[in-house]
Amino acid sequence: MCIFCKIVNGEIPNNTVHESEHFLAFHDLHPKAPIHILIIPKQHVDCFQDVTAETMGAITEFTQEVATKVGIDKTGYRLITNNGSDGGQEVNHLHFHLLGGAKLVWDHTHEDAHRSL
Ligand code: AMP
């Protein structure tokens, strides 16, 4: 069972922000912004490439609720999903990083990007 499925099952503790029948939002262990929340479907899906449009529709609404709940719906935020090896996905259970609470820098380049400038 993957680490996020263990969180859903209550086998690993988490700092829950918001929960519904199908989705869970909890604070990232290693925040990269003042607000850094992970949003996952409770049912295991490996990655974005495998998710259905139906789940995406529902998780969109859930994510909007989370943003409102933590007070960044008006100030803005970034929503990221890393897909697969080149995308930098480390946990193979679909998750969206909701980042906010400050002006975010944009530096999602590949490791050779600066050398080719
Ligand atoms: P990714 O690189 O997109 O797969 O992101 C995985 C994220 O999961 C990282 O930001 C980790 O800090 C986070 N993470 C890993 N284990 C836990 C955990 N037990 N609770 C909260 N966040 C976690």
Backbone and ligand atoms as CSV (ligand in chain L), in Angstrom:
chain,resi,resn,atom,element,x,y,z
A,1,MET,N,N,0.849,-1.205,0.000
A,1,MET,CA,C,0.000,0.000,0.000
A,1,MET,C,C,0.885,1.257,0.000
A,2,CYS,N,N,0.530,2.262,-0.773
A,2,CYS,CA,C,1.377,3.452,-0.868
A,2,CYS,C,C,1.183,4.349,0.371
A,3,ILE,N,N,2.116,5.277,0.528
A,3,ILE,CA,C,2.136,6.119,1.737
A,3,ILE,C,C,0.867,6.974,1.869
A,4,PHE,N,N,0.332,7.455,0.753
A,4,PHE,CA,C,-0.870,8.290,0.839
A,4,PHE,C,C,-2.118,7.426,1.099
A,5,CYS,N,N,-2.128,6.190,0.615
A,5,CYS,CA,C,-3.229,5.280,0.970
A,5,CYS,C,C,-3.182,4.992,2.467
A,6,LYS,N,N,-1.967,4.884,3.030
A,6,LYS,CA,C,-1.840,4.666,4.480
A,6,LYS,C,C,-2.347,5.879,5.256
A,7,ILE,N,N,-2.136,7.068,4.713
A,7,ILE,CA,C,-2.675,8.283,5.348
A,7,ILE,C,C,-4.206,8.240,5.310
A,8,VAL,N,N,-4.765,7.888,4.155
A,8,VAL,CA,C,-6.225,7.792,4.020
A,8,VAL,C,C,-6.792,6.780,5.021
A,9,ASN,N,N,-6.061,5.662,5.211
A,9,ASN,CA,C,-6.519,4.605,6.126
A,9,ASN,C,C,-6.261,4.910,7.592
A,10,GLY,N,N,-5.565,6.033,7.854
A,10,GLY,CA,C,-5.276,6.392,9.235
A,10,GLY,C,C,-4.091,5.649,9.827
A,11,GLU,N,N,-3.311,4.967,8.983
A,11,GLU,CA,C,-2.142,4.221,9.469
A,11,GLU,C,C,-0.939,5.139,9.660
A,12,ILE,N,N,-0.932,6.272,8.954
A,12,ILE,CA,C,0.113,7.292,9.108
A,12,ILE,C,C,-0.611,8.596,9.448
A,13,PRO,N,N,-0.148,9.298,10.497
A,13,PRO,CA,C,-0.836,10.531,10.874
A,13,PRO,C,C,-0.672,11.624,9.822
A,14,ASN,N,N,-1.627,12.533,9.787
A,14,ASN,CA,C,-1.516,13.673,8.869
A,14,ASN,C,C,-2.181,14.862,9.531
A,15,ASN,N,N,-1.873,16.016,8.997
A,15,ASN,CA,C,-2.439,17.261,9.496
A,15,ASN,C,C,-3.532,17.686,8.519
A,16,THR,N,N,-4.738,17.194,8.756
A,16,THR,CA,C,-5.843,17.396,7.807
A,16,THR,C,C,-6.334,18.843,7.794
A,17,VAL,N,N,-6.571,19.342,6.592
A,17,VAL,CA,C,-7.120,20.686,6.397
A,17,VAL,C,C,-8.602,20.598,6.038
A,18,HIS,N,N,-8.930,19.613,5.206
A,18,HIS,CA,C,-10.297,19.519,4.691
A,18,HIS,C,C,-10.506,18.081,4.203
A,19,GLU,N,N,-11.744,17.622,4.324
A,19,GLU,CA,C,-12.014,16.239,3.937
A,19,GLU,C,C,-13.426,16.121,3.399
A,20,SER,N,N,-13.591,15.257,2.402
A,20,SER,CA,C,-14.934,14.926,1.908
A,20,SER,C,C,-14.989,13.412,1.756
A,21,GLU,N,N,-16.088,12.924,1.249
A,21,GLU,CA,C,-16.213,11.469,1.069
A,21,GLU,C,C,-15.105,10.923,0.167
A,22,HIS,N,N,-14.729,11.699,-0.845
A,22,HIS,CA,C,-13.805,11.173,-1.853
A,22,HIS,C,C,-12.396,11.783,-1.836
A,23,PHE,N,N,-12.216,12.895,-1.136
A,23,PHE,CA,C,-10.927,13.595,-1.206
A,23,PHE,C,C,-10.431,13.988,0.180
A,24,LEU,N,N,-9.091,14.184,0.259
A,24,LEU,CA,C,-8.466,14.595,1.514
A,24,LEU,C,C,-7.426,15.671,1.199
A,25,ALA,N,N,-7.389,16.701,2.042
A,25,ALA,CA,C,-6.371,17.755,1.930
A,25,ALA,C,C,-5.616,17.812,3.260
A,26,PHE,N,N,-4.290,17.772,3.181
A,26,PHE,CA,C,-3.478,17.811,4.406
A,26,PHE,C,C,-2.189,18.584,4.143
A,27,HIS,N,N,-1.589,19.100,5.220
A,27,HIS,CA,C,-0.377,19.894,5.089
A,27,HIS,C,C,0.803,19.029,4.645
A,28,ASP,N,N,1.593,19.560,3.706
A,28,ASP,CA,C,2.807,18.869,3.272
A,28,ASP,C,C,3.818,18.850,4.424
A,29,LEU,N,N,4.523,17.740,4.561
A,29,LEU,CA,C,5.531,17.588,5.625
A,29,LEU,C,C,6.673,18.574,5.467
A,30,HIS,N,N,7.023,18.909,4.233
A,30,HIS,CA,C,8.155,19.796,3.949
A,30,HIS,C,C,7.677,20.974,3.110
A,31,PRO,N,N,6.988,21.940,3.756
A,31,PRO,CA,C,6.353,23.029,2.995
A,31,PRO,C,C,7.341,23.887,2.222
A,32,LYS,N,N,6.968,24.209,0.993
A,32,LYS,CA,C,7.788,25.051,0.124
A,32,LYS,C,C,7.188,26.445,-0.024
A,33,ALA,N,N,6.193,26.749,0.777
A,33,ALA,CA,C,5.540,28.068,0.802
A,33,ALA,C,C,4.847,28.159,2.155
A,34,PRO,N,N,4.459,29.387,2.572
A,34,PRO,CA,C,3.771,29.513,3.868
A,34,PRO,C,C,2.552,28.586,3.972
A,35,ILE,N,N,1.852,28.423,2.862
A,35,ILE,CA,C,0.773,27.430,2.800
A,35,ILE,C,C,1.150,26.410,1.727
A,36,HIS,N,N,1.241,25.163,2.126
A,36,HIS,CA,C,1.568,24.085,1.184
A,36,HIS,C,C,0.744,22.866,1.589
A,37,ILE,N,N,-0.312,22.671,0.833
A,37,ILE,CA,C,-1.282,21.612,1.139
A,37,ILE,C,C,-1.294,20.608,-0.010
A,38,LEU,N,N,-1.410,19.335,0.355
A,38,LEU,CA,C,-1.552,18.285,-0.659
A,38,LEU,C,C,-3.017,17.864,-0.735
A,39,ILE,N,N,-3.501,17.726,-1.951
A,39,ILE,CA,C,-4.893,17.336,-2.183
A,39,ILE,C,C,-4.896,16.022,-2.950
A,40,ILE,N,N,-5.555,15.024,-2.370
A,40,ILE,CA,C,-5.524,13.688,-2.987
A,40,ILE,C,C,-6.926,13.083,-3.079
A,41,PRO,N,N,-7.112,12.205,-4.083
A,41,PRO,CA,C,-8.317,11.372,-4.070
A,41,PRO,C,C,-8.093,10.245,-3.069
A,42,LYS,N,N,-9.129,9.876,-2.320
A,42,LYS,CA,C,-8.963,8.781,-1.354
A,42,LYS,C,C,-8.744,7.444,-2.060
A,43,GLN,N,N,-9.380,7.301,-3.206
A,43,GLN,CA,C,-9.173,6.070,-3.981
A,43,GLN,C,C,-7.864,6.195,-4.757
A,44,HIS,N,N,-7.039,5.164,-4.697
A,44,HIS,CA,C,-5.711,5.256,-5.311
A,44,HIS,C,C,-5.775,5.433,-6.830
A,45,VAL,N,N,-5.076,6.467,-7.297
A,45,VAL,CA,C,-4.822,6.697,-8.720
A,45,VAL,C,C,-3.336,7.018,-8.776
A,46,ASP,N,N,-2.597,6.377,-9.674
A,46,ASP,CA,C,-1.140,6.560,-9.689
A,46,ASP,C,C,-0.721,8.008,-9.935
A,47,CYS,N,N,-1.325,8.621,-10.951
A,47,CYS,CA,C,-0.822,9.935,-11.390
A,47,CYS,C,C,-1.861,10.627,-12.260
A,48,PHE,N,N,-1.572,11.866,-12.615
A,48,PHE,CA,C,-2.501,12.662,-13.420
A,48,PHE,C,C,-2.830,11.966,-14.743
A,49,GLN,N,N,-1.845,11.303,-15.319
A,49,GLN,CA,C,-2.045,10.646,-16.614
A,49,GLN,C,C,-3.146,9.581,-16.552
A,50,ASP,N,N,-3.423,9.078,-15.352
A,50,ASP,CA,C,-4.403,8.006,-15.197
A,50,ASP,C,C,-5.752,8.473,-14.657
A,51,VAL,N,N,-5.872,9.758,-14.308
A,51,VAL,CA,C,-7.099,10.200,-13.632
A,51,VAL,C,C,-8.228,10.421,-14.642
A,52,THR,N,N,-9.464,10.186,-14.200
A,52,THR,CA,C,-10.611,10.390,-15.090
A,52,THR,C,C,-11.074,11.849,-15.043
A,53,ALA,N,N,-11.768,12.240,-16.077
A,53,ALA,CA,C,-12.328,13.596,-16.127
A,53,ALA,C,C,-13.346,13.786,-15.004
A,54,GLU,N,N,-14.051,12.721,-14.660
A,54,GLU,CA,C,-15.062,12.809,-13.598
A,54,GLU,C,C,-14.393,13.138,-12.251
A,55,THR,N,N,-13.293,12.452,-11.953
A,55,THR,CA,C,-12.572,12.743,-10.701
A,55,THR,C,C,-12.005,14.149,-10.734
A,56,MET,N,N,-11.489,14.566,-11.888
A,56,MET,CA,C,-10.921,15.917,-11.990
A,56,MET,C,C,-11.984,16.988,-11.762
A,57,GLY,N,N,-13.180,16.735,-12.259
A,57,GLY,CA,C,-14.257,17.698,-12.037
A,57,GLY,C,C,-14.537,17.866,-10.556
A,58,ALA,N,N,-14.619,16.745,-9.860
A,58,ALA,CA,C,-14.945,16.784,-8.431
A,58,ALA,C,C,-13.789,17.333,-7.602
A,59,ILE,N,N,-12.568,17.001,-7.987
A,59,ILE,CA,C,-11.414,17.457,-7.195
A,59,ILE,C,C,-11.188,18.957,-7.412
A,60,THR,N,N,-11.647,19.464,-8.536
A,60,THR,CA,C,-11.563,20.908,-8.782
A,60,THR,C,C,-12.406,21.660,-7.754
A,61,GLU,N,N,-13.628,21.209,-7.582
A,61,GLU,CA,C,-14.522,21.853,-6.621
A,61,GLU,C,C,-13.968,21.735,-5.205
A,62,PHE,N,N,-13.441,20.563,-4.876
A,62,PHE,CA,C,-12.866,20.333,-3.540
A,62,PHE,C,C,-11.674,21.268,-3.313
A,63,THR,N,N,-10.836,21.412,-4.334
A,63,THR,CA,C,-9.642,22.269,-4.223
A,63,THR,C,C,-10.046,23.726,-4.010
A,64,GLN,N,N,-11.080,24.162,-4.723
A,64,GLN,CA,C,-11.579,25.530,-4.526
A,64,GLN,C,C,-12.055,25.729,-3.088
A,65,GLU,N,N,-12.692,24.715,-2.533
A,65,GLU,CA,C,-13.142,24.785,-1.139
A,65,GLU,C,C,-11.952,24.916,-0.187
A,66,VAL,N,N,-10.902,24.154,-0.463
A,66,VAL,CA,C,-9.701,24.207,0.387
A,66,VAL,C,C,-9.093,25.608,0.338
A,67,ALA,N,N,-8.951,26.147,-0.870
A,67,ALA,CA,C,-8.363,27.485,-1.030
A,67,ALA,C,C,-9.164,28.520,-0.259
A,68,THR,N,N,-10.471,28.412,-0.319
A,68,THR,CA,C,-11.337,29.340,0.421
A,68,THR,C,C,-11.168,29.147,1.924
A,69,LYS,N,N,-11.114,27.886,2.347
A,69,LYS,CA,C,-11.020,27.568,3.773
A,69,LYS,C,C,-9.745,28.138,4.400
A,70,VAL,N,N,-8.631,28.101,3.655
A,70,VAL,CA,C,-7.360,28.592,4.218
A,70,VAL,C,C,-7.109,30.058,3.848
A,71,GLY,N,N,-8.079,30.679,3.151
A,71,GLY,CA,C,-8.037,32.120,2.931
A,71,GLY,C,C,-7.117,32.601,1.832
A,72,ILE,N,N,-6.884,31.751,0.809
A,72,ILE,CA,C,-6.024,32.190,-0.302
A,72,ILE,C,C,-6.800,32.251,-1.620
A,73,ASP,N,N,-8.118,32.117,-1.535
A,73,ASP,CA,C,-8.935,32.154,-2.756
A,73,ASP,C,C,-8.881,33.505,-3.434
A,74,LYS,N,N,-8.696,34.583,-2.659
A,74,LYS,CA,C,-8.646,35.928,-3.248
A,74,LYS,C,C,-7.204,36.376,-3.521
A,75,THR,N,N,-6.284,35.992,-2.644
A,75,THR,CA,C,-4.894,36.445,-2.793
A,75,THR,C,C,-4.157,35.665,-3.875
A,76,GLY,N,N,-4.621,34.454,-4.161
A,76,GLY,CA,C,-4.019,33.663,-5.224
A,76,GLY,C,C,-3.200,32.503,-4.716
A,77,TYR,N,N,-2.930,31.601,-5.619
A,77,TYR,CA,C,-2.181,30.384,-5.261
A,77,TYR,C,C,-1.704,29.691,-6.521
A,78,ARG,N,N,-0.877,28.690,-6.318
A,78,ARG,CA,C,-0.406,27.859,-7.435
A,78,ARG,C,C,-0.827,26.419,-7.161
A,79,LEU,N,N,-1.273,25.746,-8.215
A,79,LEU,CA,C,-1.693,24.354,-8.114
A,79,LEU,C,C,-0.815,23.538,-9.054
A,80,ILE,N,N,-0.120,22.555,-8.495
A,80,ILE,CA,C,0.856,21.787,-9.279
A,80,ILE,C,C,0.615,20.299,-9.085
A,81,THR,N,N,0.748,19.543,-10.171
A,81,THR,CA,C,0.877,18.099,-10.012
A,81,THR,C,C,2.095,17.650,-10.795
A,82,ASN,N,N,2.949,16.901,-10.120
A,82,ASN,CA,C,4.120,16.325,-10.770
A,82,ASN,C,C,3.713,14.962,-11.303
A,83,ASN,N,N,3.950,14.747,-12.596
A,83,ASN,CA,C,3.521,13.497,-13.225
A,83,ASN,C,C,4.722,12.685,-13.696
A,84,GLY,N,N,4.924,11.539,-13.064
A,84,GLY,CA,C,5.970,10.622,-13.517
A,84,GLY,C,C,7.375,11.086,-13.217
A,85,SER,N,N,8.326,10.315,-13.715
A,85,SER,CA,C,9.739,10.506,-13.386
A,85,SER,C,C,10.283,11.873,-13.795
A,86,ASP,N,N,10.110,12.256,-15.053
A,86,ASP,CA,C,10.622,13.559,-15.495
A,86,ASP,C,C,9.876,14.711,-14.826
A,87,GLY,N,N,8.631,14.468,-14.421
A,87,GLY,CA,C,7.857,15.506,-13.736
A,87,GLY,C,C,8.247,15.667,-12.275
A,88,GLY,N,N,9.090,14.750,-11.775
A,88,GLY,CA,C,9.554,14.859,-10.385
A,88,GLY,C,C,8.592,14.266,-9.372
A,89,GLN,N,N,7.715,13.368,-9.818
A,89,GLN,CA,C,6.765,12.749,-8.886
A,89,GLN,C,C,7.484,11.743,-8.006
A,90,GLU,N,N,7.394,11.945,-6.695
A,90,GLU,CA,C,8.061,11.042,-5.747
A,90,GLU,C,C,7.075,10.075,-5.097
A,91,VAL,N,N,5.855,10.532,-4.900
A,91,VAL,CA,C,4.831,9.653,-4.322
A,91,VAL,C,C,3.853,9.281,-5.437
A,92,ASN,N,N,3.763,7.985,-5.706
A,92,ASN,CA,C,2.947,7.537,-6.833
A,92,ASN,C,C,1.481,7.325,-6.435
A,93,HIS,N,N,0.910,8.397,-5.926
A,93,HIS,CA,C,-0.537,8.478,-5.651
A,93,HIS,C,C,-0.882,9.914,-6.035
A,94,LEU,N,N,-1.763,10.061,-7.004
A,94,LEU,CA,C,-2.085,11.400,-7.514
A,94,LEU,C,C,-2.258,12.415,-6.392
A,95,HIS,N,N,-1.556,13.542,-6.524
A,95,HIS,CA,C,-1.731,14.623,-5.542
A,95,HIS,C,C,-1.473,15.955,-6.219
A,96,PHE,N,N,-2.178,16.952,-5.709
A,96,PHE,CA,C,-1.998,18.319,-6.192
A,96,PHE,C,C,-1.397,19.132,-5.057
A,97,HIS,N,N,-0.334,19.873,-5.363
A,97,HIS,CA,C,0.278,20.775,-4.400
A,97,HIS,C,C,-0.447,22.116,-4.507
A,98,LEU,N,N,-1.050,22.564,-3.412
A,98,LEU,CA,C,-1.681,23.878,-3.352
A,98,LEU,C,C,-0.743,24.783,-2.553
A,99,LEU,N,N,-0.156,25.764,-3.250
A,99,LEU,CA,C,0.871,26.624,-2.650
A,99,LEU,C,C,0.385,28.060,-2.620
A,100,GLY,N,N,0.591,28.731,-1.492
A,100,GLY,CA,C,0.171,30.126,-1.412
A,100,GLY,C,C,0.629,30.763,-0.122
A,101,GLY,N,N,0.055,31.924,0.150
A,101,GLY,CA,C,0.402,32.644,1.374
A,101,GLY,C,C,1.551,33.606,1.198
A,102,ALA,N,N,2.080,33.722,-0.012
A,102,ALA,CA,C,3.166,34.662,-0.334
A,102,ALA,C,C,3.261,34.755,-1.852
A,103,LYS,N,N,3.973,35.791,-2.324
A,103,LYS,CA,C,4.257,35.874,-3.769
A,103,LYS,C,C,5.206,34.738,-4.109
A,104,LEU,N,N,4.822,33.897,-5.027
A,104,LEU,CA,C,5.642,32.729,-5.351
A,104,LEU,C,C,6.578,33.035,-6.513
A,105,VAL,N,N,7.782,32.490,-6.446
A,105,VAL,CA,C,8.690,32.610,-7.583
A,105,VAL,C,C,8.349,31.507,-8.581
A,106,TRP,N,N,8.772,31.718,-9.812
A,106,TRP,CA,C,8.523,30.706,-10.854
A,106,TRP,C,C,9.860,30.136,-11.283
A,107,ASP,N,N,10.155,28.925,-10.853
A,107,ASP,CA,C,11.465,28.351,-11.165
A,107,ASP,C,C,11.358,26.853,-11.417
A,108,HIS,N,N,10.376,26.484,-12.203
A,108,HIS,CA,C,10.192,25.056,-12.456
A,108,HIS,C,C,10.832,24.685,-13.789
A,109,THR,N,N,12.150,24.928,-13.842
A,109,THR,CA,C,12.896,24.658,-15.058
A,109,THR,C,C,13.563,23.291,-14.956
A,110,HIS,N,N,14.150,22.822,-16.039
A,110,HIS,CA,C,14.903,21.569,-15.953
A,110,HIS,C,C,16.320,21.887,-15.517
A,111,GLU,N,N,17.039,20.866,-15.047
A,111,GLU,CA,C,18.310,21.150,-14.363
A,111,GLU,C,C,19.381,21.737,-15.287
A,112,ASP,N,N,19.236,21.578,-16.600
A,112,ASP,CA,C,20.213,22.144,-17.534
A,112,ASP,C,C,19.814,23.536,-18.026
A,113,ALA,N,N,18.631,24.018,-17.605
A,113,ALA,CA,C,18.095,25.250,-18.183
A,113,ALA,C,C,19.057,26.420,-18.038
A,114,HIS,N,N,19.674,26.539,-16.852
A,114,HIS,CA,C,20.513,27.708,-16.615
A,114,HIS,C,C,21.810,27.636,-17.420
A,115,ARG,N,N,22.289,26.417,-17.683
A,115,ARG,CA,C,23.504,26.273,-18.469
A,115,ARG,C,C,23.280,26.663,-19.926
A,116,SER,N,N,22.048,26.479,-20.425
A,116,SER,CA,C,21.799,26.765,-21.840
A,116,SER,C,C,21.438,28.222,-22.083
A,117,LEU,N,N,21.331,29.011,-21.005
A,117,LEU,CA,C,21.008,30.433,-21.193
A,117,LEU,C,C,22.216,31.218,-21.684
L,1,AMP,P1,P,5.885,14.837,-5.316
L,1,AMP,O1,O,7.358,15.102,-5.434
L,1,AMP,O2,O,5.076,15.707,-6.220
L,1,AMP,O3,O,5.552,13.373,-5.430
L,1,AMP,O4,O,5.485,15.329,-3.860
L,1,AMP,C1,C,5.398,14.497,-2.750
L,1,AMP,C2,C,5.169,15.384,-1.560
L,1,AMP,O5,O,4.693,14.600,-0.494
L,1,AMP,C3,C,6.433,16.107,-1.059
L,1,AMP,O6,O,6.211,17.513,-1.094
L,1,AMP,C4,C,6.600,15.590,0.364
L,1,AMP,O7,O,7.073,16.583,1.240
L,1,AMP,C5,C,5.195,15.145,0.694
L,1,AMP,N1,N,5.069,14.095,1.700
L,1,AMP,C6,C,5.674,12.889,1.713
L,1,AMP,N2,N,5.276,12.170,2.777
L,1,AMP,C7,C,4.371,12.934,3.444
L,1,AMP,C8,C,3.580,12.745,4.624
L,1,AMP,N3,N,3.635,11.614,5.338
L,1,AMP,N4,N,2.779,13.762,5.021
L,1,AMP,C9,C,2.725,14.911,4.320
L,1,AMP,N5,N,3.426,15.143,3.191
L,1,AMP,C10,C,4.247,14.174,2.756
